[in-house]
Amino acid sequence: MTQVDRFNLCGITFTDGHREDIGDMIDAENSHGREVSLAFCNAHTAEQAFRDSDYMAALNEMLVVNDGVGIAMAARIRHGRSFKENLNGTDFVPWFLGQTAVARRIFLIGARPHVVARTSALIAESFPQHRVVGARDGYFAAAETDDLLREIDRAGADTLLVAMGNPRQEMFMRDVVHRTKVTLAIGVGALFDFLAGEAVRAPALVRRMRLEWFYRLTREPARLARRYLIGTPYVLGYALRHRLLGTQTL
């Protein structure tokens, strides 16, 4: 039986459960004809949502789960509790595709052309119970969106993996599920780059120590310094203000 909790962290509603619970919930919702958009919220995502009410509203239309040590620390500061399990797209999505009982028709969007092509081939080979029905890189203009949505529908896709970074991927997902026949959209962040070998995961021991953020920072300091050294402290301070003021919104 699925065991999940929901709680509000400074305006963002999280669904808290183990990966099995989240996977079962997605399949159950889809089996009843309900659309699901899954967002992985880390401290960087939360920072953007705290600064942009439209983005926060979009997240709150989705199934939001926790990703990373920063958001876990914010939960402890605000509520005195953390999450049941750390969840991130890089680990969750391959696991979900391997265990879901639903045969899915998958369309991939995001990353550079050669990366999404390589990822499509890898997913098709690794998960033959599903069918990859299309792929598109993430370098398209807003004016091309309608054509892309028609392409997704022509392909008969019911599952969309979107790797365009925050907040673009979630804002895109919000429109897709209402304008296509897609029943499951997942914002996967850097998953395509990891699967295609363009980016390197931290060693397993580093991940178990919850230090993958530091590993990534040492490899990409120019790109990630602001995210980890400014964005995360901002989120922790925001959570502390909420706790001291005893309110969910500021």
Buried (B, 14 or more C-beta within 10 A) or exposed (E): EEEBEEBBBBBBBBBBBBBBBBBBBBBEBBEEEEBBBBBBBBBBBBBBBBEBEEBBEBBBBBBBBBBBBBBBBBBBBBBEEBBBBBBBBBBBBBEBBEEBEBEBBBBBBBBBEEBBBBBBEBBBEEBEEBBBBBBBBBEEEEEEBEEBBEBBBEBEBBBBBBBBBBBEBBBBBBEBBEBBEBBBBBBBBBBBBBBBEBBEBBEEEBBEEBBBBBBBBEEEEEEBEEBBEEBBEBBBEBBEBBBEEEEEEE
